[in-house]
Amino acid sequence: MAKNKQPKVIDLFCGAGGMTQGFYNAGFRPIFAVEHEKDFAETYAANFGTHVDARPIEEVVIDPKVKKLRADVVIGGPPCQGFSNLGPNRLDDPRRVLWQYFMDIVESSKCKVFLMENVQNLLKSEEGEAVCQTAIDMGFSISAKVLLASKFGVPQNRRRAFILGRKLGEVDLPEGTNETMTVREAFRGIPKKPTVTKFVQNGPVVTSKLHIARNPTELSKKRYALIPPGGNRFDLQRLAPELTPACWIRKTKGGTDLYGRLVWNEPARCTIRTEFYKPEKGRFLHPKEDRPITHWEAARLQTFPDDFLWCGSKIQIAIQIGNAVPPKLAECIARHILSFLNGKSPRRSKQSKASG
């Protein structure tokens, strides 16, 4: 596709650029992005160019130059912590209102389509209702759903909310593809043993150089070895109560993914989060090896390419990996959007909320 014919996309709250990667793969041309976290913005710039703005979005939206930008599509994921079940989910969290700046740029860019991503709770919140109503008032038809990433060729059961808006026509989010990827397929070609024993931050690093080893305690190693494929902390409690933290024994419900082990022949049952290197935080044990997954493996489960460049410390890179929209999921939605930008009607349409 010729560069001047590529539809233009703006990515807000872009993080490392998982959404941009997917849209780029589908044939879109990224022209502008906003990300106020320095390391995250550097990662984006290393992969897509220096058009990323590292200021807070409150400053960006009032910039006259930004107000003059025009794009076909605006995408992004306002910070999810204000809605997440993993956090305090406070109604007065200031991050809950950042969607308003997103919609300001949707309006000023005169885009034909916008796509907003967040955790599932967005669709149950007053803010989610406000996003939809604001979009309708701007003349958009909308579709709001929870999508399961494994239905789109992502080797991970990650559920996220999406709000898709389109001007000049009805719209619906895609239902998924027939492609299924397993953990085994995702890890193909990655050595069983981590190859990086000491990570040194020295400029952008490709994904395949992030096979970073951990240094667990002897107690942790004993615990890892007792977890069967698909097992979790309850197996540890059953097989070796003397090795099980007392707080887990007292907690008989919830937290079923803690110390969980992945299974080769299915997608990861968990969401890859920002602390995937800590098995006590979720189902992050390797399917066969007695260790947590590495950054490279987590990036593969998120469908980042091996030559993707990362900036920051290993903790900062982990946050970027865990927070990202899987590029493969973004690409599937981008191709769906491209079809009706090219004049094709979506398979079916609605202007209401649904769970997928």
N, C-alpha and C positions, 0 to 999 in steps of 0.2 A: 504494500500500500504506500503510495507516495506520501511524503511527509506533509505536504499541504492539504492532503485529503484525510489525514488522520484526525478523528475527533479529539478535541482538547479536553483534558481533565485536570481539575484542581483537587488536591488532597489536603484536608484539614485535620489537625490532630494526627498527623500522618505516622508518628512513631518511626520505626525503621523503614516503613514503606511496603508492608505486605499487600495492602490494597492496591497501591500504585503498581507493584510488580505484576499482579494479576491483570490489571487493566492494560499495562504495557504489553504483556503477552498476548492480549486479545486484539491489539492493534491501535490502542489509544496513545496519544502523545501527552505526557505530563508537562504542564507549563508553570505550575506554581504549587507550593505546599507550605504548610505552617506546622511547626513543631518547636515548642519553647525549651524542651530538654536538650542541652548542648550535644551530648553524645548521640542521642537519637537523631538529631538534625544532621550531624556529621555522617552517620550511617546512611541516611537518605541521600545526602549530597554525593557520597562516594559511589552510589549506585545509579543515581538518576540525574545528577547535575546540581548546580549551585542556585537553582531557583527556589530553594527552601528558605523560608523566613523563620528565624529562630526567636522572634519576639513573642510575648504573650498575645493571644489572639485578640484581646481587648484593645491592644495598640494597633494591630494589623488592620482591623475592620475600619478604622477611621483614617487610614492612610489614603490620600487621594489617588495615588498610583494603583493601589489595590482595587479601589472602587472602579477604576477604568478597565480592569481585566475582564475579558470575555472568555467563556468556556462552554463546551457542550454539556459537560457533566461535572458535578461537584460531589465528591465522596468524602467519607471520613467517619471517625468514631470518637465523639466527645468522651472524655475520661469516664470510665465505668464505675469508679470506686463509690460514687454517690448512690449507685443503684445496686451494687453487688451484695449477694448474700454473705460473701466472705468478709465484708467490712461492717461498719456500724449502720450503714444504710439510713443515715440521718436525713430528715426532711429539710434541715437547714444547711446541708452541705453545699457550699458555693459551686462545687463542680456540677451540680445538678442543673444549673442554669446556663452552662456553656453552649448548649444547643442553640440558644438565641443568636449567638455570634455566627454559628454555622449557617443558620437561616438568613442572616444578614448578607453573607457572601453568596448564598444561593440566589438571593434577590438581585444583588448588585451585578453579578456575573451574567445575568440573563440566560442562565443555563436552561437546557431543555429537560434535563433529568438530574435528580440528585439521589444519592444512596447514603443512608446513615446506618451505622452498625453500633451495637451495644450489647450488654448482657440482657438476659430474658426479661428481667424486672422492668426494663424501660417500658415495655408494652402494657404493663399493669399500673404505670405511674401517671400522675397528673401531667408530668413533663412530656411523656409519650403522647398523651392526648393532645397536649398543646402543640407539639411538633406537627402532628397530623392536621390539626385544625388550621394552624398557620399556613401549612402547605396548601390546603384546600382554598384558603382565602387568597393565596397568591396565584391560584389558577391551576394547581397540580391535581391530577388524579393520583391516588396513593394506594399502595399495598403494604401491609405490615405483617410480618410473620417471623416465627422462630424457625431457623434453618438448621438442619443437622449436617455438619460438615462431611461425615462419612458417606452421605448420599451423593456427594459431588467429587468423589475420587480422593478425598483427604483421608489418610490412615488414622483417623481420630474421631471419637464421638463427641465432638465439640458442638454445643448448641449456642447460637447467638441470635439476637433479634436484629432484623433489618427493616428499615422503612425506605421504600422506593417510591419516588415521585416522578411523574411525567407530565409535561404540558402537551397539549394538542393531541390527546388520545388517552384511552384507558390503558391500564397497566396491571401486571401481576408479576410477582417474583417467581423464578423458576422452581419446579418441583424437584429437580435433581437429575442425575445422569444414571446410566447403567453401569458406570465404572465403580469398582470397589477395590481399594488397596489395603493390603494387610501390613502389619508390623514387619513381617519377614521381607516383603517386597520393599518397604521403605528403608530397611537397614541393609539392603543388598550392597555389598562392596565395602561396608564399614568394618574395619578390623574388630574382632571380639574384645581385644584388650585396648584400652585407651593408649594413645601414642604421645600425649602431651602431659608431662608430669609437673611442669611449672609453666604457667601461662604468663608471658611477658607482654605487656601492652606497648606496642611499637608501631603505631599507624594501623590502617585498615587491615583486617585479617579475613581471609576467605573462610567460608563455613567448614570446609574439609580440614582446616587446621585447628578446629575447635573440639577435637576428640580428647577432652580434658579429664584426667584422672582425679578421683577424690582420694582422701586419706582417712577412711573411716576407722573408728576405734575397733578393738578386738571384739567388744560386745556387739557392736553393730554388724560386724562380719558374721558372727554366730547367728544373729537374728536373720540376716539376709538369706543365709544358707537353708533356713527352715521353711521359707515361703515357697510353696509349690506354684507351678504355672497357673495364673488366674487367682491365686490365693491372696490373702491380706493379713491384717493384724489379728484377726480371729483365729487363723491357723497357727500363728505364733502363740497365742494364748492357749490353744488346745494342745499343742505339741510341747511347749516349754513355758509354762506359766512363770517359772522362776526367772526367765529372761524378759518377761513382759512388764512394761511400766505399770505401776499400781494404778495410775490414773486411767489406763486403758481397761484394766480389769473392772474397775468401778463403772466405766462408761460402756454399758451393754448395747446401746443403740447409737446410730450415726457413725460417721467417720469410717465407712466400710472400705474406702479406698486407701486408707493409711497403711503403709508398708505393703502396698499392692504390687503384684508382679504382672507385667504385660504378658500377652499370649501371642505366639508367632502368627497363627493363621487367622487372625481377625484384626480389624482396626483397633487401635488403643481405646480401651473402654473409658478412659478419663479425658478431661480437658488438660492439655499441656499448659501449665501455669508458670508464673515467673520463678518459682522455686522448685522446678522439676528435678533439681540435683539433690533434693532432700526427700528420701523415701518416707519419712515421718509426716510429710505434707500431702501425700497422695499416692496414686498407683504409678510409681516412677522407677520400679526395679526392672532391670533388663530381663527379657524373657528366659534367658539361659544363664547368663553370668550373675554372680552374686555381687552386684554393684548397682548403683543408680545409673540411669541413662546419662549420656554426655550431652554437651551443647550441640555437637554435630547431629546426634541421634534425635534430639528434640527438634532441631531445625528441619530435619527430614520429615518428622511427624507433622510439622507445620507446613511442609511442601516448599520450603525455601530451596533454591538451587545451590549446589555445592560451591559455585563461584560467587555467591552473594558476599558482599563485603560488610564487615561489622567493625564499629568503632566503640571504644570504651573498655572498662574493666570487665572481667568475666562475669561479675554480678550484674553490671549494667547491660551486658549483652544478653544475659539470661532474661532480664526484664523485657528487653526488646523482643526476644523470641516469643516469650509467653504471652505478651500483650497483643501480638500481631494478629491480623486477620490472615488465615492461611491463603497464600497466593492462588492456589488451585481453586479454592472456593470463590475468591474474588474474580478470577478469570472466567469461571462459569457464569457468574452474574453479569460480568462485563460483556460476554458474547451475547447473552440474552438482551442486554440493553442495546448493543450494536445492531441487533436484528430489527428493533423497531426504530432506531435512528435511521436505518436504511429503508424504512417504509413498510416493514412487515408488522403484522398485528400479533400481539402476544397470544398464546394458546387460549387463555381465558383471563378474565379480569374481574376485579372487585375493588371496592373502596371501603374495606372493613378490615378488622384484625382477625388473624387466625394463627393457630399453632401448627407447625410442620414437624 
